[in-house]
């Protein structure tokens, strides 16, 4: 940070660096080559941006404020720096599906008479019965493991590397001299072991990136120095609050206020588009067992469960046994026009977009919903798109929301 004395009239500079000296152009190239971020976007002396803040992480700086001139002809800049983190030593229990007795869960599901259990029940009650049976079996045959937010050693550290590091510390405590031959030897072995361990871990992570995206991004996040947190957030009176329950209400009000309320009373009527007869119109959608099974088998195991606590890992493992009751629930949901409450509930995480972090409007919501609700949504979408494609009801100029189409094809 400081006065770099390059006369930037705006930031970021334009693509061709127009109006900049050769040295300033090299400076900009240096920032790009090293993935560095410059945060000041307003003039700090006259019409030029001379004073810069540069970091290697975009989330390290926030709340930048120009507080005017103090004892200089440059404007003073005030900002918040996020570099220290609080280590929360809390742990939680999760199911360890690698050690679960899936075979027994399957055998018990196979003898359940779903037709009898669902007899004359509305879809909400059918869903509760289905969910209860799965959760009972999960609790009975699925052992749990503790997941801690604080690890004693890096996740890439092997037992052999850790042993070499401990020996290095032991040798140093004995001789108290880093130049002693024994210390040098122990240090050399420990450094080599840790490098090999890290290289091997990252290589395996790269090979499995398609199937274990979650592990990859968790490792990337572990390398960052700035941990992004929500808030404090301003309330309606303009006061900052860091109380979790108050921030939840403020963010919920903000997200609710930007919902689009559709006008369901005035639908457009298509004219001269549909060339088929009345029997070709899509008036109902058939939910087939094979389609449901195909979607269940394609669930991604590294995804988190939604608000219904239905793990995609378990659902995929027992897809053959649950496809029949799920198909019944999907059909009932369409017939009754009712979506179970669990499928309408989401775990919402606020993600900071831009600007100051104490304004609720500077956050966007990311929702984690039920995987089974998304299975039903996918089935409905597939059938509607199939109908539109069959009768050429989508123009070739439409590229959005179509498989194989994008901004590039457009």
C-alpha positions as CSV (number, residue, x, y, z in Angstrom):
1,X,0.0,0.0,0.0
2,X,1.2,3.6,-0.6
3,X,1.9,6.2,-3.2
4,X,3.1,4.3,-6.3
5,X,3.1,7.6,-8.4
6,X,1.5,6.1,-11.5
7,X,-1.1,8.4,-13.0
8,X,-4.1,6.1,-13.3
9,X,-7.2,8.2,-14.3
10,X,-9.5,5.2,-13.7
11,X,-9.2,1.7,-12.4
12,X,-9.0,-0.8,-13.8
13,X,-7.2,0.7,-16.8
14,X,-8.6,0.0,-20.3
15,X,-7.6,-3.0,-22.3
16,X,-4.9,-1.2,-24.2
17,X,-3.5,0.9,-21.3
18,X,-4.2,4.1,-23.2
19,X,-2.5,7.2,-21.7
20,X,-0.1,5.3,-19.4
21,X,3.6,5.4,-19.4
22,X,5.6,2.4,-20.3
23,X,6.6,1.8,-16.7
24,X,2.9,2.0,-15.6
25,X,2.1,-0.6,-18.3
26,X,4.8,-2.9,-17.0
27,X,3.4,-2.4,-13.5
28,X,-0.1,-3.4,-14.6
29,X,1.3,-6.5,-16.3
30,X,3.1,-7.4,-13.1
31,X,-0.1,-7.3,-11.2
32,X,-1.9,-9.5,-13.7
33,X,1.0,-12.0,-13.9
34,X,1.1,-12.4,-10.2
35,X,-2.8,-12.5,-9.7
36,X,-2.7,-9.4,-7.5
37,X,-5.7,-7.2,-6.8
38,X,-5.6,-3.3,-6.7
39,X,-8.5,-1.9,-4.6
40,X,-8.6,1.9,-5.0
41,X,-10.9,3.1,-7.7
42,X,-11.3,6.8,-7.0
43,X,-8.7,9.7,-7.4
44,X,-6.5,10.3,-4.4
45,X,-4.7,13.4,-5.7
46,X,-6.4,15.7,-8.2
47,X,-7.9,13.5,-10.9
48,X,-5.3,10.7,-10.6
49,X,-5.2,7.5,-8.6
50,X,-1.7,7.6,-7.1
51,X,-2.2,5.8,-3.8
52,X,-2.8,2.1,-4.2
53,X,-3.8,-0.9,-2.0
54,X,-2.6,-4.3,-3.5
55,X,-3.4,-7.7,-2.1
56,X,-3.1,-11.3,-3.3
57,X,-6.7,-12.0,-2.2
58,X,-9.7,-10.0,-3.2
59,X,-11.6,-10.4,0.1
60,X,-8.7,-9.2,2.3
61,X,-9.8,-5.5,2.0
62,X,-13.3,-4.0,2.5
63,X,-15.1,-0.7,3.6
64,X,-12.7,1.6,1.7
65,X,-13.4,5.2,2.5
66,X,-11.9,8.5,1.3
67,X,-11.6,10.7,4.4
68,X,-10.1,13.8,2.6
69,X,-6.8,15.6,3.1
70,X,-4.9,15.5,6.4
71,X,-1.3,16.8,6.3
72,X,-0.7,16.2,2.6
73,X,-2.1,17.1,-0.8
74,X,-3.1,13.4,-1.1
75,X,-6.5,12.2,0.2
76,X,-6.2,9.9,3.1
77,X,-7.7,6.4,2.7
78,X,-9.4,4.4,5.5
79,X,-10.2,0.7,5.1
80,X,-10.7,-2.6,6.9
81,X,-8.1,-5.4,6.5
82,X,-9.2,-9.0,7.2
83,X,-6.1,-11.1,7.9
84,X,-6.6,-12.5,11.4
85,X,-9.0,-15.4,11.9
86,X,-10.7,-16.9,14.8
87,X,-10.2,-20.7,15.1
88,X,-13.5,-22.3,16.1
89,X,-12.8,-25.6,17.8
90,X,-16.2,-27.1,17.3
91,X,-17.1,-30.5,15.9
92,X,-20.2,-32.1,14.5
93,X,-21.3,-35.6,13.8
94,X,-22.0,-36.8,10.3
95,X,-22.9,-40.2,8.8
96,X,-19.9,-42.2,7.5
97,X,-21.5,-43.9,4.5
98,X,-18.2,-45.7,3.6
99,X,-18.8,-47.8,6.8
100,X,-22.6,-48.0,6.7
101,X,-24.3,-51.4,6.3
102,X,-25.9,-50.6,2.9
103,X,-26.7,-54.2,2.2
104,X,-28.9,-54.5,5.3
105,X,-30.6,-51.2,4.6
106,X,-31.5,-52.4,1.1
107,X,-32.8,-55.7,2.4
108,X,-35.1,-54.0,4.9
109,X,-36.4,-51.6,2.3
110,X,-37.2,-54.5,-0.1
111,X,-39.7,-56.0,2.3
112,X,-41.6,-52.8,3.0
113,X,-45.2,-52.7,1.6
114,X,-45.3,-49.1,0.4
115,X,-48.7,-49.4,-1.1
116,X,-50.1,-50.4,2.3
117,X,-48.3,-47.5,4.0
118,X,-49.4,-44.9,1.5
119,X,-53.0,-46.2,1.3
120,X,-55.4,-43.2,1.1
121,X,-52.8,-40.7,2.4
122,X,-52.2,-37.3,0.9
123,X,-48.8,-36.5,-0.6
124,X,-47.5,-34.6,2.5
125,X,-48.2,-37.7,4.8
126,X,-46.7,-40.1,2.2
127,X,-43.5,-38.1,2.2
128,X,-43.3,-38.1,6.0
129,X,-43.8,-41.8,6.1
130,X,-41.1,-42.3,3.4
131,X,-38.6,-39.9,5.1
132,X,-39.2,-41.5,8.5
133,X,-38.4,-45.0,7.3
134,X,-35.2,-43.8,5.6
135,X,-34.0,-41.9,8.6
136,X,-34.7,-44.8,11.0
137,X,-32.6,-47.1,8.8
138,X,-29.9,-44.5,8.4
139,X,-29.7,-44.1,12.2
140,X,-29.7,-47.8,12.8
141,X,-27.1,-49.0,10.3
142,X,-25.1,-45.8,9.5
143,X,-22.2,-45.2,11.9
144,X,-21.3,-41.6,12.6
145,X,-17.9,-39.8,12.6
146,X,-16.8,-36.6,14.2
147,X,-15.9,-33.8,11.8
148,X,-13.9,-31.0,13.4
149,X,-13.3,-27.5,12.1
150,X,-9.8,-27.5,13.5
151,X,-7.2,-30.1,12.5
152,X,-4.0,-30.8,14.4
153,X,-2.2,-31.3,11.1
154,X,-2.6,-30.2,7.5
155,X,-4.9,-32.5,5.5
156,X,-2.1,-33.3,3.1
157,X,0.4,-34.4,5.9
158,X,1.1,-38.2,5.9
159,X,2.1,-40.2,9.0
160,X,5.6,-40.5,7.6
161,X,6.0,-36.8,7.0
162,X,4.6,-35.9,10.5
163,X,7.1,-38.4,12.0
164,X,10.0,-36.6,10.2
165,X,8.8,-33.2,11.4
166,X,8.5,-34.4,15.0
167,X,12.0,-35.8,14.8
168,X,13.3,-32.5,13.5
169,X,11.9,-30.7,16.5
170,X,13.3,-33.3,18.8
171,X,16.8,-33.0,17.4
172,X,16.7,-29.2,17.5
173,X,15.6,-29.3,21.2
174,X,18.7,-31.5,21.9
175,X,21.4,-29.5,20.1
176,X,19.8,-25.9,20.0
177,X,21.9,-25.2,17.0
178,X,20.4,-25.1,13.4
179,X,23.9,-25.4,11.9
180,X,24.7,-28.7,13.8
181,X,25.1,-31.6,11.3
182,X,22.3,-33.6,13.1
183,X,19.9,-30.6,12.9
184,X,20.7,-30.1,9.2
185,X,20.2,-33.8,8.4
186,X,16.8,-33.9,10.3
187,X,15.7,-30.7,8.7
188,X,16.6,-31.9,5.2
189,X,14.7,-35.2,5.7
190,X,11.6,-33.4,7.1
191,X,11.5,-30.9,4.3
192,X,11.8,-33.6,1.7
193,X,9.1,-35.7,3.4
194,X,6.6,-32.8,3.6
195,X,7.2,-31.7,0.0
196,X,6.6,-35.3,-1.2
197,X,3.5,-35.6,0.9
198,X,2.0,-32.4,-0.3
199,X,2.9,-33.1,-3.9
200,X,1.3,-36.5,-3.7
201,X,-1.9,-35.2,-2.1
202,X,-2.3,-32.4,-4.7
203,X,-1.7,-34.9,-7.5
204,X,-4.4,-37.2,-6.2
205,X,-6.8,-34.2,-5.7
206,X,-6.2,-33.1,-9.3
207,X,-6.9,-36.6,-10.6
208,X,-10.2,-36.9,-8.7
209,X,-11.4,-33.3,-9.4
210,X,-14.4,-34.5,-11.5
211,X,-15.8,-36.7,-8.8
212,X,-14.6,-34.9,-5.7
213,X,-15.0,-31.2,-6.4
214,X,-16.0,-30.6,-2.8
215,X,-12.6,-31.8,-1.5
216,X,-10.8,-29.7,-4.1
217,X,-12.5,-26.4,-3.1
218,X,-12.2,-27.2,0.6
219,X,-8.4,-27.5,0.1
220,X,-8.3,-24.2,-1.9
221,X,-10.2,-22.4,0.9
222,X,-7.8,-23.8,3.5
223,X,-5.0,-21.9,1.7
224,X,-6.6,-18.5,1.9
225,X,-5.5,-16.0,4.5
226,X,-8.8,-14.0,4.6
227,X,-11.9,-15.8,5.8
228,X,-15.0,-14.1,4.5
229,X,-17.8,-13.6,7.1
230,X,-21.2,-12.1,7.0
231,X,-21.8,-8.7,8.7
232,X,-22.1,-6.9,10.9
233,X,-25.2,-5.7,9.0
234,X,-27.1,-2.4,9.4
235,X,-30.7,-2.6,10.7
236,X,-33.6,-0.4,9.7
237,X,-32.4,2.3,12.1
238,X,-28.9,2.3,10.5
239,X,-27.2,0.6,13.5
240,X,-24.7,-2.2,12.9
241,X,-25.7,-5.5,14.4
242,X,-23.6,-8.7,14.6
243,X,-26.2,-10.7,16.4
244,X,-26.9,-13.8,14.3
245,X,-30.7,-13.9,14.7
246,X,-31.0,-10.2,13.9
247,X,-28.8,-10.5,10.8
248,X,-30.9,-13.4,9.6
249,X,-34.0,-11.3,9.8
250,X,-32.5,-8.3,8.1
251,X,-31.1,-10.5,5.2
252,X,-34.3,-12.4,4.9
253,X,-36.3,-9.2,4.6
254,X,-33.9,-8.0,1.9
255,X,-34.0,-11.2,-0.1
256,X,-37.8,-11.4,0.2
257,X,-38.2,-7.8,-1.1
258,X,-36.5,-8.6,-4.4
259,X,-38.7,-11.6,-5.2
260,X,-40.6,-11.3,-8.5
261,X,-44.4,-11.8,-8.0
262,X,-45.7,-13.2,-11.3
263,X,-49.0,-12.2,-12.7
264,X,-50.8,-15.6,-13.0
265,X,-54.1,-14.0,-14.2
266,X,-52.8,-12.8,-17.6
267,X,-51.0,-15.5,-19.6
268,X,-50.1,-14.8,-23.2
269,X,-52.0,-16.9,-25.7
270,X,-49.8,-18.4,-28.5
271,X,-51.1,-17.9,-32.0
272,X,-50.1,-19.6,-35.3
273,X,-47.3,-21.5,-33.6
274,X,-48.6,-24.9,-32.7
275,X,-49.2,-26.9,-35.9
276,X,-50.3,-30.2,-34.3
277,X,-53.8,-31.4,-33.4
278,X,-55.4,-31.2,-29.9
279,X,-54.1,-34.7,-29.0
280,X,-50.5,-33.5,-29.4
281,X,-50.8,-30.8,-26.7
282,X,-48.9,-31.4,-23.5
283,X,-51.8,-31.6,-21.0
284,X,-50.2,-34.0,-18.5
285,X,-46.8,-35.5,-17.7
286,X,-46.2,-39.2,-17.0
287,X,-43.7,-40.0,-14.3
288,X,-42.0,-43.3,-15.2
289,X,-40.0,-45.6,-12.9
290,X,-37.1,-45.8,-15.3
291,X,-36.8,-42.0,-15.6
292,X,-36.8,-41.6,-11.8
293,X,-34.2,-44.4,-11.4
294,X,-32.0,-42.7,-14.0
295,X,-32.1,-39.4,-12.1
296,X,-31.4,-41.0,-8.7
297,X,-28.4,-42.9,-10.1
298,X,-26.9,-39.7,-11.5
299,X,-27.0,-37.9,-8.1
300,X,-23.6,-36.4,-7.1
301,X,-22.3,-38.0,-3.9
302,X,-20.1,-35.0,-2.9
303,X,-23.1,-32.7,-2.5
304,X,-24.6,-31.7,0.9
305,X,-28.1,-32.7,1.9
306,X,-30.8,-30.1,1.7
307,X,-33.2,-29.0,4.5
308,X,-34.9,-32.5,4.3
309,X,-31.6,-34.1,5.5
310,X,-31.7,-36.6,2.6
311,X,-28.1,-37.3,1.7
312,X,-27.5,-37.8,-2.1
313,X,-24.9,-40.5,-1.2
314,X,-27.5,-42.7,0.6
315,X,-30.2,-42.0,-2.0
316,X,-27.9,-43.1,-4.8
317,X,-26.8,-46.3,-3.0
318,X,-30.4,-47.4,-2.4
319,X,-31.9,-46.0,-5.7
320,X,-33.3,-49.5,-6.7
321,X,-35.2,-49.9,-3.5
322,X,-36.7,-46.4,-3.3
323,X,-37.6,-45.7,-6.9
324,X,-41.1,-47.2,-6.6
325,X,-42.3,-45.2,-3.5
326,X,-40.7,-42.0,-4.8
327,X,-42.5,-42.4,-8.1
328,X,-45.8,-42.7,-6.2
329,X,-45.0,-39.5,-4.2
330,X,-44.0,-37.6,-7.4
331,X,-47.3,-38.7,-9.1
332,X,-49.4,-37.7,-6.1
333,X,-47.6,-34.3,-5.9
334,X,-48.7,-33.6,-9.5
335,X,-52.2,-34.9,-9.0
336,X,-52.9,-32.9,-5.8
337,X,-51.0,-29.8,-6.9
338,X,-49.1,-29.9,-3.6
339,X,-45.3,-29.9,-3.0
340,X,-44.2,-31.3,0.4
341,X,-43.0,-28.6,2.8
342,X,-39.5,-30.1,3.0
343,X,-39.1,-29.5,-0.8
344,X,-40.1,-25.9,-0.4
345,X,-37.6,-25.2,2.4
346,X,-34.0,-24.2,1.7
347,X,-30.9,-23.6,3.6
348,X,-29.9,-20.1,2.5
349,X,-26.3,-18.8,2.6
350,X,-25.7,-15.1,2.0
351,X,-22.8,-14.4,-0.4
352,X,-21.1,-11.0,-0.5
353,X,-21.3,-9.4,-3.9
354,X,-19.6,-6.0,-3.8
355,X,-19.4,-2.8,-1.8
356,X,-19.6,-2.5,2.0
357,X,-20.4,-5.7,3.9
358,X,-22.7,-4.0,6.4
359,X,-25.5,-3.4,3.8
360,X,-27.9,-6.3,3.3
361,X,-28.5,-5.3,-0.4
362,X,-24.8,-6.1,-1.1
363,X,-25.4,-9.8,-0.5
364,X,-27.0,-12.4,-2.8
365,X,-28.7,-15.7,-1.5
366,X,-27.5,-19.1,-2.5
367,X,-30.0,-21.8,-1.6
368,X,-29.4,-25.5,-0.8
369,X,-32.7,-27.3,-1.5
370,X,-33.9,-30.9,-1.4
371,X,-32.2,-33.2,-4.0
372,X,-35.5,-35.1,-4.5
373,X,-37.4,-31.9,-5.3
374,X,-34.7,-31.2,-8.0
375,X,-35.2,-34.8,-9.3
376,X,-38.9,-34.0,-9.9
377,X,-38.1,-30.6,-11.4
378,X,-35.6,-32.3,-13.8
379,X,-38.3,-34.8,-14.9
380,X,-40.8,-32.1,-15.6
381,X,-38.2,-30.0,-17.5
382,X,-37.1,-33.0,-19.6
383,X,-40.7,-33.8,-20.6
384,X,-41.5,-30.2,-21.5
385,X,-38.3,-29.7,-23.5
386,X,-38.9,-33.0,-25.3
387,X,-42.4,-31.8,-26.3
388,X,-41.1,-28.4,-27.5
389,X,-38.4,-29.9,-29.6
390,X,-40.7,-32.6,-31.1
391,X,-43.1,-29.9,-32.4
392,X,-40.4,-27.3,-33.3
393,X,-41.9,-24.8,-30.7
394,X,-38.5,-23.3,-29.9
395,X,-37.0,-21.0,-32.4
396,X,-33.5,-21.5,-33.6
397,X,-32.7,-18.0,-32.3
398,X,-33.3,-19.2,-28.7
399,X,-30.0,-20.1,-27.1
400,X,-30.7,-19.6,-23.3
401,X,-31.6,-22.6,-21.1
402,X,-31.2,-25.1,-23.9
403,X,-28.8,-28.1,-23.9
404,X,-25.9,-27.6,-26.2
405,X,-26.6,-23.8,-26.5
406,X,-24.8,-20.9,-24.8
407,X,-23.6,-17.4,-25.4
408,X,-21.0,-18.9,-27.7
409,X,-23.5,-20.5,-30.0
410,X,-25.6,-17.3,-29.9
